[in-house]
Every structure is written in C-alpha cells, then in structure tokens.
Amino acid sequence: MKKILVVDDTKAILKMAKFVLNDKYDVYLSNSGELALEILNRKPIDIVLMDVDMPDMDGVETVEKIRQMENIKDIPVMFFTALASKETVQRCMDVGMVGYIVKPYKPEELLERLEKFFETTTYVAPENGNGASEDQDE
C-alpha cells in the first residue's frame, strides 16, 4: 500500500485527509514542517501532500529542507493550499512540486489526482525514509 504524508497545521484538514485517504493508502499526519521532516527520516513515504501556509516553517521552506536530504531529495510533493496566487504557485514550482490542489477541495478530486500520479510515477520510496533507523543510537 502506498504511503502518504499529509502536512497541514489545521487539525480539521488532517482529519479530513485521513478519512478520505485511509481506505486506499497508509496515511501519516503532521501538523508542522518540523514534524514532517522527522517522519520522513523514519518512514518510507511515497508522496507528501504539503500545505503552503503554516507557521514557523511554511510548506515551501519545508520542501527546501527535504531537497537537501540525500535519500529523499526527489520525493514527490503535491501542495494543497487556499493560496492560489501566481507568486505562491511559482514558489511551489521552484521546489519541484508534482501537483497543486486548491483548498477547499472535493475528496474525489484528491483521490483522482493521487491515482493519476501513482499510475505515472517512477519514484520509489527509500526502504527506511532518509536512512535513520528507529532504534539507532545517536
């Protein structure tokens, strides 16, 4: 089963995404960019659904950090946000987004976009995230 990491600072969005995606995918949730990076270090994720507008570290900044992580720098990221300005879309394109969904979205639209993505992608998630072991001593 494909693994999806949903990153959003709004609890209701996370709950809705889990409800919509849980039947077809393994879903991991993160309410911040920092937590998303921790999850990506430990779990083999196939795609990240990333909110753009978050406090502390926004979605684009989070993806910039992901692109510096050797094992997962090529992980597909689909942004979803209420911010659909040209500037926001350009920022997302600059960090290599594979898609963009404007909130609020219809659940079937999200499922359809993910199905199409998985039909065409060649990305294979690293077996153990960014290579860090869960029980590894640091």
C-alpha positions as CSV (number, residue, x, y, z in Angstrom):
1,M,0.0,0.0,0.0
2,K,1.3,3.5,-0.9
3,K,2.3,5.7,2.0
4,I,1.2,9.4,2.0
5,L,2.4,12.1,4.4
6,V,-0.2,14.9,4.9
7,V,1.3,18.1,6.3
8,D,-1.1,20.8,7.5
9,D,-1.3,23.0,10.6
10,T,-5.2,22.7,10.7
11,K,-6.4,19.7,12.6
12,A,-9.7,19.5,10.6
13,I,-7.8,19.3,7.3
14,L,-5.6,16.5,8.7
15,K,-8.7,14.6,9.9
16,M,-10.5,15.0,6.6
17,A,-7.5,13.9,4.6
18,K,-7.1,10.8,6.8
19,F,-10.8,10.0,6.4
20,V,-10.7,10.4,2.6
21,L,-7.4,8.6,2.0
22,N,-7.3,5.9,4.7
23,D,-9.1,3.2,2.7
24,K,-6.6,3.2,-0.2
25,Y,-3.4,4.4,1.4
26,D,-1.3,4.3,4.6
27,V,-1.6,7.9,5.8
28,Y,0.8,9.7,8.2
29,L,-0.2,13.1,9.5
30,S,2.0,16.0,10.5
31,N,0.9,19.4,11.9
32,S,4.2,21.1,11.1
33,G,7.2,21.2,8.8
34,E,9.5,20.1,11.6
35,L,7.5,17.0,12.4
36,A,7.2,16.2,8.7
37,L,11.0,16.1,8.5
38,E,11.2,13.8,11.4
39,I,8.6,11.4,9.9
40,L,10.4,11.5,6.5
41,N,13.6,10.5,8.3
42,R,11.9,7.3,9.7
43,K,9.2,6.2,7.2
44,P,9.3,5.3,3.5
45,I,6.8,7.8,2.1
46,D,5.7,7.7,-1.5
47,I,4.3,11.3,-1.7
48,V,3.9,14.3,0.5
49,L,0.7,16.4,0.5
50,M,2.0,19.7,1.8
51,D,0.1,22.8,2.9
52,V,1.9,26.0,1.9
53,D,0.8,28.4,4.6
54,M,2.0,27.2,8.0
55,P,3.5,29.0,11.0
56,D,7.2,28.7,11.8
57,M,8.3,26.8,8.7
58,D,6.0,27.1,5.7
59,G,5.5,24.3,3.2
60,V,7.9,25.7,0.6
61,E,10.6,26.1,3.3
62,T,10.0,22.5,4.5
63,V,10.4,21.2,0.9
64,E,13.6,23.2,0.5
65,K,14.9,21.3,3.5
66,I,13.7,18.0,2.1
67,R,15.6,18.7,-1.1
68,Q,18.8,18.8,0.9
69,M,18.2,15.4,2.4
70,E,20.1,12.9,0.3
71,N,17.9,9.8,0.4
72,I,14.6,11.7,-0.1
73,K,15.6,14.8,-2.0
74,D,13.5,13.6,-5.0
75,I,10.3,12.7,-3.0
76,P,7.2,13.9,-4.9
77,V,5.4,16.8,-3.2
78,M,1.9,17.9,-4.1
79,F,0.9,21.2,-2.5
80,F,-2.5,21.9,-1.3
81,T,-3.5,25.4,-0.1
82,A,-6.0,28.1,-0.2
83,L,-3.3,30.4,-1.5
84,A,-3.5,30.2,-5.3
85,S,-1.6,33.4,-6.3
86,K,0.9,33.3,-9.2
87,E,3.7,34.0,-6.7
88,T,2.7,31.1,-4.5
89,V,2.4,28.7,-7.4
90,Q,5.8,29.9,-8.7
91,R,7.4,29.2,-5.3
92,C,5.9,25.7,-5.3
93,M,7.1,25.1,-8.8
94,D,10.6,26.3,-7.9
95,V,11.0,23.5,-5.3
96,G,9.7,20.8,-7.8
97,M,6.1,20.2,-7.0
98,V,4.3,17.4,-8.8
99,G,0.9,18.9,-8.4
100,Y,-1.2,21.6,-6.7
101,I,-4.7,21.3,-5.2
102,V,-6.6,24.4,-4.2
103,K,-8.5,24.2,-0.8
104,P,-11.3,23.6,-0.2
105,Y,-11.1,20.5,-2.5
106,K,-13.5,17.7,-3.2
107,P,-12.5,14.4,-1.8
108,E,-12.9,12.6,-5.1
109,E,-10.7,15.2,-6.8
110,L,-7.9,14.5,-4.3
111,L,-8.3,10.7,-4.8
112,E,-8.3,11.1,-8.6
113,R,-5.2,13.3,-8.6
114,L,-3.3,10.8,-6.4
115,E,-4.4,7.8,-8.5
116,K,-3.2,9.5,-11.7
117,F,0.1,10.4,-10.0
118,F,0.7,6.9,-8.9
119,E,-0.1,5.5,-12.3
120,T,2.6,7.6,-13.9
121,T,5.4,8.0,-11.3
122,T,8.6,6.1,-11.3
123,Y,9.6,7.3,-7.8
124,V,10.4,4.5,-5.3
125,A,10.4,5.5,-1.6
126,P,13.7,4.6,0.2
127,E,13.0,1.5,2.3
128,N,13.6,3.3,5.5
129,G,13.0,7.0,5.0
130,N,16.1,9.1,5.0
131,G,18.2,6.2,6.3
132,A,17.8,6.8,10.0
133,S,16.9,3.7,12.0
134,E,14.1,3.9,14.6
135,D,16.3,2.2,17.2
136,Q,19.6,3.7,16.1
137,D,21.7,5.3,18.9
138,E,22.8,8.8,18.1
